[in-house]
Amino acid sequence: MRNSSAVSKWAMVLVMSVVVAVAMGCSTTQKTPGGGLTSVVAQNVVRIACVSALRSADLTSLSGKSVELKLTGFSDEKNKGILELLFRSKMEESGARIVAADAAEIQAEVATMSAGNDQGRSSFPLLSHSERTEGSVDVLLTLRNPKTGEVISSQPLTGAAKYQQTTFIGLQGGGIYYVKTAKGKFEKVPDPTTYK
């Protein structure tokens, strides 16, 4: 009797282990096309990525100068608006005055290599699934003398962020924003709409 009870317990443990292994082994990640800034979450993710990229910008040469801000490259109109606002604000914080091209002492060209969103979904059958929105900003900031064309500095700036919301056994958790650090790891950050 004891042997048969022990065997049935081991059989139950084995069956449960197989079920968990199959569920975890069937994990899938599906990438879906990004649609630009289609939601507040998508806007926030690009915003976090851009703020992260701007942290490494050296704008000391703009202090007390009149600056033309020029955006070029691969950027749709909605992304372009966020990039322009954040770069303008950062330059003004550094003491620059943003002016028209004919009145500028320095031209600040922000050439966008990429800026936008992708959406993804990961799932563990029967257990959980995650909805994810990722955003990245990759620009080349070139400061130059507009009269002579002389380049003062050229700075590649990159930033990445994501938003993730997980549902576990039917219970939906709160969404969390993350920013990618210089070491390549994602670190939790506050919801940008709560920034003071």
PyRosetta script that sets phi, psi and omega in degrees:
from pyrosetta import init, pose_from_sequence

init()
pose = pose_from_sequence("MRNSSAVSKWAMVLVMSVVVAVAMGCSTTQKTPGGGLTSVVAQNVVRIACVSALRSADLTSLSGKSVELKLTGFSDEKNKGILELLFRSKMEESGARIVAADAAEIQAEVATMSAGNDQGRSSFPLLSHSERTEGSVDVLLTLRNPKTGEVISSQPLTGAAKYQQTTFIGLQGGGIYYVKTAKGKFEKVPDPTTYK")
pose.set_psi(1, -44.9)
pose.set_omega(1, -179.1)
pose.set_phi(2, -64.5)
pose.set_psi(2, -39.3)
pose.set_omega(2, 179.8)
pose.set_phi(3, -62.7)
pose.set_psi(3, -42.4)
pose.set_omega(3, -178.6)
pose.set_phi(4, -69.0)
pose.set_psi(4, -33.7)
pose.set_omega(4, 176.5)
pose.set_phi(5, -67.8)
pose.set_psi(5, -41.8)
pose.set_omega(5, 178.7)
pose.set_phi(6, -65.3)
pose.set_psi(6, -39.6)
pose.set_omega(6, 179.7)
pose.set_phi(7, -65.1)
pose.set_psi(7, -42.5)
pose.set_omega(7, -179.1)
pose.set_phi(8, -67.6)
pose.set_psi(8, -33.2)
pose.set_omega(8, 175.7)
pose.set_phi(9, -66.4)
pose.set_psi(9, -43.5)
pose.set_omega(9, 178.6)
pose.set_phi(10, -65.1)
pose.set_psi(10, -36.8)
pose.set_omega(10, 178.7)
pose.set_phi(11, -64.8)
pose.set_psi(11, -40.1)
pose.set_omega(11, 179.4)
pose.set_phi(12, -65.5)
pose.set_psi(12, -43.3)
pose.set_omega(12, 178.0)
pose.set_phi(13, -61.9)
pose.set_psi(13, -42.3)
pose.set_omega(13, 179.8)
pose.set_phi(14, -63.7)
pose.set_psi(14, -44.5)
pose.set_omega(14, 179.3)
pose.set_phi(15, -62.2)
pose.set_psi(15, -44.9)
pose.set_omega(15, 179.9)
pose.set_phi(16, -64.0)
pose.set_psi(16, -39.3)
pose.set_omega(16, 178.8)
pose.set_phi(17, -63.1)
pose.set_psi(17, -41.5)
pose.set_omega(17, 179.2)
pose.set_phi(18, -64.6)
pose.set_psi(18, -42.7)
pose.set_omega(18, -179.7)
pose.set_phi(19, -61.6)
pose.set_psi(19, -46.2)
pose.set_omega(19, 179.4)
pose.set_phi(20, -64.4)
pose.set_psi(20, -43.4)
pose.set_omega(20, -179.8)
pose.set_phi(21, -62.6)
pose.set_psi(21, -41.5)
pose.set_omega(21, 179.0)
pose.set_phi(22, -65.8)
pose.set_psi(22, -43.9)
pose.set_omega(22, -179.9)
pose.set_phi(23, -60.4)
pose.set_psi(23, -43.7)
pose.set_omega(23, -179.1)
pose.set_phi(24, -73.6)
pose.set_psi(24, -33.9)
pose.set_omega(24, 179.9)
pose.set_phi(25, -69.2)
pose.set_psi(25, -22.5)
pose.set_omega(25, -179.2)
pose.set_phi(26, -90.4)
pose.set_psi(26, 9.4)
pose.set_omega(26, 178.7)
pose.set_phi(27, -56.7)
pose.set_psi(27, 133.0)
pose.set_omega(27, 179.8)
pose.set_phi(28, -129.6)
pose.set_psi(28, 149.1)
pose.set_omega(28, 172.2)
pose.set_phi(29, -122.1)
pose.set_psi(29, 122.1)
pose.set_omega(29, -179.1)
pose.set_phi(30, -111.1)
pose.set_psi(30, 124.9)
pose.set_omega(30, 178.2)
pose.set_phi(31, -94.2)
pose.set_psi(31, 128.6)
pose.set_omega(31, 177.3)
pose.set_phi(32, -115.3)
pose.set_psi(32, 150.9)
pose.set_omega(32, -176.0)
pose.set_phi(33, -62.1)
pose.set_psi(33, 141.2)
pose.set_omega(33, 174.9)
pose.set_phi(34, -74.6)
pose.set_psi(34, 153.1)
pose.set_omega(34, -178.5)
pose.set_phi(35, -122.0)
pose.set_psi(35, 31.2)
pose.set_omega(35, -178.5)
pose.set_phi(36, 72.5)
pose.set_psi(36, -153.9)
pose.set_omega(36, -178.4)
pose.set_phi(37, -87.6)
pose.set_psi(37, 84.9)
pose.set_omega(37, -174.1)
pose.set_phi(38, -100.3)
pose.set_psi(38, -6.9)
pose.set_omega(38, -178.9)
pose.set_phi(39, -153.2)
pose.set_psi(39, 168.3)
pose.set_omega(39, 176.9)
pose.set_phi(40, -61.4)
pose.set_psi(40, -40.2)
pose.set_omega(40, 179.2)
pose.set_phi(41, -59.9)
pose.set_psi(41, -47.2)
pose.set_omega(41, -179.8)
pose.set_phi(42, -62.0)
pose.set_psi(42, -40.3)
pose.set_omega(42, 177.7)
pose.set_phi(43, -63.5)
pose.set_psi(43, -43.6)
pose.set_omega(43, -179.2)
pose.set_phi(44, -63.3)
pose.set_psi(44, -38.1)
pose.set_omega(44, -178.7)
pose.set_phi(45, -65.4)
pose.set_psi(45, -43.5)
pose.set_omega(45, 177.3)
pose.set_phi(46, -66.7)
pose.set_psi(46, -37.3)
pose.set_omega(46, 177.8)
pose.set_phi(47, -60.2)
pose.set_psi(47, -47.4)
pose.set_omega(47, 179.3)
pose.set_phi(48, -62.3)
pose.set_psi(48, -42.8)
pose.set_omega(48, -179.8)
pose.set_phi(49, -62.5)
pose.set_psi(49, -41.4)
pose.set_omega(49, -179.2)
pose.set_phi(50, -68.7)
pose.set_psi(50, -43.1)
pose.set_omega(50, 177.9)
pose.set_phi(51, -60.8)
pose.set_psi(51, -39.4)
pose.set_omega(51, 177.6)
pose.set_phi(52, -63.6)
pose.set_psi(52, -42.5)
pose.set_omega(52, 179.1)
pose.set_phi(53, -63.2)
pose.set_psi(53, -39.2)
pose.set_omega(53, -177.2)
pose.set_phi(54, -70.2)
pose.set_psi(54, -18.1)
pose.set_omega(54, -179.9)
pose.set_phi(55, -60.7)
pose.set_psi(55, -30.6)
pose.set_omega(55, -177.0)
pose.set_phi(56, -95.0)
pose.set_psi(56, 3.5)
pose.set_omega(56, -179.6)
pose.set_phi(57, -75.3)
pose.set_psi(57, 134.7)
pose.set_omega(57, 175.6)
pose.set_phi(58, -101.1)
pose.set_psi(58, 104.7)
pose.set_omega(58, -176.4)
pose.set_phi(59, -112.4)
pose.set_psi(59, 18.4)
pose.set_omega(59, -176.7)
pose.set_phi(60, -61.9)
pose.set_psi(60, -30.7)
pose.set_omega(60, -178.7)
pose.set_phi(61, -72.3)
pose.set_psi(61, -7.6)
pose.set_omega(61, -179.7)
pose.set_phi(62, -91.6)
pose.set_psi(62, -10.3)
pose.set_omega(62, -176.4)
pose.set_phi(63, -59.9)
pose.set_psi(63, 124.2)
pose.set_omega(63, 178.8)
pose.set_phi(64, 75.9)
pose.set_psi(64, 7.7)
pose.set_omega(64, -178.0)
pose.set_phi(65, -104.8)
pose.set_psi(65, 154.4)
pose.set_omega(65, 172.0)
pose.set_phi(66, -89.9)
pose.set_psi(66, 128.6)
pose.set_omega(66, -169.9)
pose.set_phi(67, -128.1)
pose.set_psi(67, 134.4)
pose.set_omega(67, 170.3)
pose.set_phi(68, -93.8)
pose.set_psi(68, 125.2)
pose.set_omega(68, 176.1)
pose.set_phi(69, -97.1)
pose.set_psi(69, 119.4)
pose.set_omega(69, -176.5)
pose.set_phi(70, -124.0)
pose.set_psi(70, 121.3)
pose.set_omega(70, 178.5)
pose.set_phi(71, -102.7)
pose.set_psi(71, 130.6)
pose.set_omega(71, 178.0)
pose.set_phi(72, -136.5)
pose.set_psi(72, 175.9)
pose.set_omega(72, 173.2)
pose.set_phi(73, 95.8)
pose.set_psi(73, -161.0)
pose.set_omega(73, -173.5)
pose.set_phi(74, -86.5)
pose.set_psi(74, 96.8)
pose.set_omega(74, -179.4)
pose.set_phi(75, -157.4)
pose.set_psi(75, 125.5)
pose.set_omega(75, 176.8)
pose.set_phi(76, -75.2)
pose.set_psi(76, 169.6)
pose.set_omega(76, -173.3)
pose.set_phi(77, -60.2)
pose.set_psi(77, -38.6)
pose.set_omega(77, -177.8)
pose.set_phi(78, -69.3)
pose.set_psi(78, -43.9)
pose.set_omega(78, 177.0)
pose.set_phi(79, -65.5)
pose.set_psi(79, -38.2)
pose.set_omega(79, -179.1)
pose.set_phi(80, -59.0)
pose.set_psi(80, -39.2)
pose.set_omega(80, 179.7)
pose.set_phi(81, -61.8)
pose.set_psi(81, -44.8)
pose.set_omega(81, 179.8)
pose.set_phi(82, -66.8)
pose.set_psi(82, -43.9)
pose.set_omega(82, 179.4)
pose.set_phi(83, -60.0)
pose.set_psi(83, -46.7)
pose.set_omega(83, -178.3)
pose.set_phi(84, -61.0)
pose.set_psi(84, -44.9)
pose.set_omega(84, -179.6)
pose.set_phi(85, -61.2)
pose.set_psi(85, -46.7)
pose.set_omega(85, -176.9)
pose.set_phi(86, -70.1)
pose.set_psi(86, -40.2)
pose.set_omega(86, 177.9)
pose.set_phi(87, -67.5)
pose.set_psi(87, -41.5)
pose.set_omega(87, 178.1)
pose.set_phi(88, -59.4)
pose.set_psi(88, -47.8)
pose.set_omega(88, -179.1)
pose.set_phi(89, -61.1)
pose.set_psi(89, -43.6)
pose.set_omega(89, -178.9)
pose.set_phi(90, -64.9)
pose.set_psi(90, -40.6)
pose.set_omega(90, 179.7)
pose.set_phi(91, -67.4)
pose.set_psi(91, -39.8)
pose.set_omega(91, 177.7)
pose.set_phi(92, -67.0)
pose.set_psi(92, -36.1)
pose.set_omega(92, 174.8)
pose.set_phi(93, -61.6)
pose.set_psi(93, -29.8)
pose.set_omega(93, -179.4)
pose.set_phi(94, -83.5)
pose.set_psi(94, 1.6)
pose.set_omega(94, 176.0)
pose.set_phi(95, 98.5)
pose.set_psi(95, 7.8)
pose.set_omega(95, 178.9)
pose.set_phi(96, -82.5)
pose.set_psi(96, 153.9)
pose.set_omega(96, 171.6)
pose.set_phi(97, -111.9)
pose.set_psi(97, 118.7)
pose.set_omega(97, -178.7)
pose.set_phi(98, -81.3)
pose.set_psi(98, 122.7)
pose.set_omega(98, -175.6)
pose.set_phi(99, -133.3)
pose.set_psi(99, 175.4)
pose.set_omega(99, 176.1)
pose.set_phi(100, -70.9)
pose.set_psi(100, 160.6)
pose.set_omega(100, -174.7)
pose.set_phi(101, -54.9)
pose.set_psi(101, -41.8)
pose.set_omega(101, -174.8)
pose.set_phi(102, -72.9)
pose.set_psi(102, -10.0)
pose.set_omega(102, -179.9)
pose.set_phi(103, -111.5)
pose.set_psi(103, 6.9)
pose.set_omega(103, -173.0)
pose.set_phi(104, -88.0)
pose.set_psi(104, 139.2)
pose.set_omega(104, 171.6)
pose.set_phi(105, -87.2)
pose.set_psi(105, -28.0)
pose.set_omega(105, 179.9)
pose.set_phi(106, -136.0)
pose.set_psi(106, 139.1)
pose.set_omega(106, 172.4)
pose.set_phi(107, -102.8)
pose.set_psi(107, 127.8)
pose.set_omega(107, 176.1)
pose.set_phi(108, -108.0)
pose.set_psi(108, 104.2)
pose.set_omega(108, 179.9)
pose.set_phi(109, -96.9)
pose.set_psi(109, 123.6)
pose.set_omega(109, 176.7)
pose.set_phi(110, -105.6)
pose.set_psi(110, 100.6)
pose.set_omega(110, 180.0)
pose.set_phi(111, -93.3)
pose.set_psi(111, 112.5)
pose.set_omega(111, -175.9)
pose.set_phi(112, -84.7)
pose.set_psi(112, 117.2)
pose.set_omega(112, 173.7)
pose.set_phi(113, -81.1)
pose.set_psi(113, -39.8)
pose.set_omega(113, 174.2)
pose.set_phi(114, -162.3)
pose.set_psi(114, 145.9)
pose.set_omega(114, 174.6)
pose.set_phi(115, -160.9)
pose.set_psi(115, 118.6)
pose.set_omega(115, -179.3)
pose.set_phi(116, 167.7)
pose.set_psi(116, -164.0)
pose.set_omega(116, -172.1)
pose.set_phi(117, -125.9)
pose.set_psi(117, 154.3)
pose.set_omega(117, 166.3)
pose.set_phi(118, -133.3)
pose.set_psi(118, 152.6)
pose.set_omega(118, 176.6)
pose.set_phi(119, -119.4)
pose.set_psi(119, 148.6)
pose.set_omega(119, 179.4)
pose.set_phi(120, -145.7)
pose.set_psi(120, 166.1)
pose.set_omega(120, 179.2)
pose.set_phi(121, -143.4)
pose.set_psi(121, 132.2)
pose.set_omega(121, 174.2)
pose.set_phi(122, -116.9)
pose.set_psi(122, 142.7)
pose.set_omega(122, 178.9)
pose.set_phi(123, -143.0)
pose.set_psi(123, 142.4)
pose.set_omega(123, 171.0)
pose.set_phi(124, -114.7)
pose.set_psi(124, 106.2)
pose.set_omega(124, -174.5)
pose.set_phi(125, -48.6)
pose.set_psi(125, 135.0)
pose.set_omega(125, 178.0)
pose.set_phi(126, 72.4)
pose.set_psi(126, -12.9)
pose.set_omega(126, -175.9)
pose.set_phi(127, -108.8)
pose.set_psi(127, -63.1)
pose.set_omega(127, -174.6)
pose.set_phi(128, -155.8)
pose.set_psi(128, 163.4)
pose.set_omega(128, 168.5)
pose.set_phi(129, -146.1)
pose.set_psi(129, 152.0)
pose.set_omega(129, -178.7)
pose.set_phi(130, -123.3)
pose.set_psi(130, 136.6)
pose.set_omega(130, 172.1)
pose.set_phi(131, -101.6)
pose.set_psi(131, 134.4)
pose.set_omega(131, -174.8)
pose.set_phi(132, -135.4)
pose.set_psi(132, 136.0)
pose.set_omega(132, 171.5)
pose.set_phi(133, -120.9)
pose.set_psi(133, 122.6)
pose.set_omega(133, -179.1)
pose.set_phi(134, -110.5)
pose.set_psi(134, 147.5)
pose.set_omega(134, 177.8)
pose.set_phi(135, -138.0)
pose.set_psi(135, 146.1)
pose.set_omega(135, 177.8)
pose.set_phi(136, -142.8)
pose.set_psi(136, 153.3)
pose.set_omega(136, 176.3)
pose.set_phi(137, -134.1)
pose.set_psi(137, 128.2)
pose.set_omega(137, 179.3)
pose.set_phi(138, -137.7)
pose.set_psi(138, 107.7)
pose.set_omega(138, -176.6)
pose.set_phi(139, -132.1)
pose.set_psi(139, 160.5)
pose.set_omega(139, 171.9)
pose.set_phi(140, -116.7)
pose.set_psi(140, 115.1)
pose.set_omega(140, 179.4)
pose.set_phi(141, -95.5)
pose.set_psi(141, 116.6)
pose.set_omega(141, 179.0)
pose.set_phi(142, -116.4)
pose.set_psi(142, 123.1)
pose.set_omega(142, 176.2)
pose.set_phi(143, -102.6)
pose.set_psi(143, 126.9)
pose.set_omega(143, -178.8)
pose.set_phi(144, -143.1)
pose.set_psi(144, 160.8)
pose.set_omega(144, 173.2)
pose.set_phi(145, -78.8)
pose.set_psi(145, 115.8)
pose.set_omega(145, -175.2)
pose.set_phi(146, -67.6)
pose.set_psi(146, -21.8)
pose.set_omega(146, -178.5)
pose.set_phi(147, -82.4)
pose.set_psi(147, -38.5)
pose.set_omega(147, -177.1)
pose.set_phi(148, -103.4)
pose.set_psi(148, -17.9)
pose.set_omega(148, -176.4)
pose.set_phi(149, 81.2)
pose.set_psi(149, 0.1)
pose.set_omega(149, -179.1)
pose.set_phi(150, -64.4)
pose.set_psi(150, 130.8)
pose.set_omega(150, 179.4)
pose.set_phi(151, -82.5)
pose.set_psi(151, 123.5)
pose.set_omega(151, 178.2)
pose.set_phi(152, -83.2)
pose.set_psi(152, -44.8)
pose.set_omega(152, 175.6)
pose.set_phi(153, -160.1)
pose.set_psi(153, 155.1)
pose.set_omega(153, 177.5)
pose.set_phi(154, -134.2)
pose.set_psi(154, 120.2)
pose.set_omega(154, -171.8)
pose.set_phi(155, -129.1)
pose.set_psi(155, 115.3)
pose.set_omega(155, 172.5)
pose.set_phi(156, -76.4)
pose.set_psi(156, 130.2)
pose.set_omega(156, -178.5)
pose.set_phi(157, -126.4)
pose.set_psi(157, 128.8)
pose.set_omega(157, 179.3)
pose.set_phi(158, -133.7)
pose.set_psi(158, 151.0)
pose.set_omega(158, 175.8)
pose.set_phi(159, -154.1)
pose.set_psi(159, 149.8)
pose.set_omega(159, 178.8)
pose.set_phi(160, -142.3)
pose.set_psi(160, 146.5)
pose.set_omega(160, -179.9)
pose.set_phi(161, -150.6)
pose.set_psi(161, 166.8)
pose.set_omega(161, 176.0)
pose.set_phi(162, -153.1)
pose.set_psi(162, 161.8)
pose.set_omega(162, 175.3)
pose.set_phi(163, -126.1)
pose.set_psi(163, 132.7)
pose.set_omega(163, -179.0)
pose.set_phi(164, -134.7)
pose.set_psi(164, 136.0)
pose.set_omega(164, 176.8)
pose.set_phi(165, -131.0)
pose.set_psi(165, 125.5)
pose.set_omega(165, -174.9)
pose.set_phi(166, -113.1)
pose.set_psi(166, 138.3)
pose.set_omega(166, 172.7)
pose.set_phi(167, -111.2)
pose.set_psi(167, 123.6)
pose.set_omega(167, -178.2)
pose.set_phi(168, -118.2)
pose.set_psi(168, 118.4)
pose.set_omega(168, -177.3)
pose.set_phi(169, 46.1)
pose.set_psi(169, 49.1)
pose.set_omega(169, 174.9)
pose.set_phi(170, 83.7)
pose.set_psi(170, -7.7)
pose.set_omega(170, 180.0)
pose.set_phi(171, -99.4)
pose.set_psi(171, 119.8)
pose.set_omega(171, -177.3)
pose.set_phi(172, -87.2)
pose.set_psi(172, 125.0)
pose.set_omega(172, 178.4)
pose.set_phi(173, -86.5)
pose.set_psi(173, 169.3)
pose.set_omega(173, 177.2)
pose.set_phi(174, -72.9)
pose.set_psi(174, 145.3)
pose.set_omega(174, 178.8)
pose.set_phi(175, -74.3)
pose.set_psi(175, 148.4)
pose.set_omega(175, -178.0)
pose.set_phi(176, -128.6)
pose.set_psi(176, 137.3)
pose.set_omega(176, 175.2)
pose.set_phi(177, -94.7)
pose.set_psi(177, 142.7)
pose.set_omega(177, 177.5)
pose.set_phi(178, -132.5)
pose.set_psi(178, 151.3)
pose.set_omega(178, 173.6)
pose.set_phi(179, -123.3)
pose.set_psi(179, 144.5)
pose.set_omega(179, 179.8)
pose.set_phi(180, -83.6)
pose.set_psi(180, 126.9)
pose.set_omega(180, -178.4)
pose.set_phi(181, -83.3)
pose.set_psi(181, 172.9)
pose.set_omega(181, 178.3)
pose.set_phi(182, -62.3)
pose.set_psi(182, -23.8)
pose.set_omega(182, 179.2)
pose.set_phi(183, -86.7)
pose.set_psi(183, 1.9)
pose.set_omega(183, 176.6)
pose.set_phi(184, 86.4)
pose.set_psi(184, 7.7)
pose.set_omega(184, 178.7)
pose.set_phi(185, -102.2)
pose.set_psi(185, 149.7)
pose.set_omega(185, 178.1)
pose.set_phi(186, -89.5)
pose.set_psi(186, 131.5)
pose.set_omega(186, -175.9)
pose.set_phi(187, -121.9)
pose.set_psi(187, 135.8)
pose.set_omega(187, -178.9)
pose.set_phi(188, -64.2)
pose.set_psi(188, 137.7)
pose.set_omega(188, 176.7)
pose.set_phi(189, -132.7)
pose.set_psi(189, 158.9)
pose.set_omega(189, 178.5)
pose.set_phi(190, -66.4)
pose.set_psi(190, 157.1)
pose.set_omega(190, 173.1)
pose.set_phi(191, -59.9)
pose.set_psi(191, 124.6)
pose.set_omega(191, -177.1)
pose.set_phi(192, -59.1)
pose.set_psi(192, -24.8)
pose.set_omega(192, -179.6)
pose.set_phi(193, -71.9)
pose.set_psi(193, -10.6)
pose.set_omega(193, 178.5)
pose.set_phi(194, -99.7)
pose.set_psi(194, -0.8)
pose.set_omega(194, 179.2)
pose.set_phi(195, -62.0)
pose.set_psi(195, 141.1)
pose.set_omega(195, 177.0)
pose.set_phi(196, -83.9)
pose.dump_pdb("model.pdb")
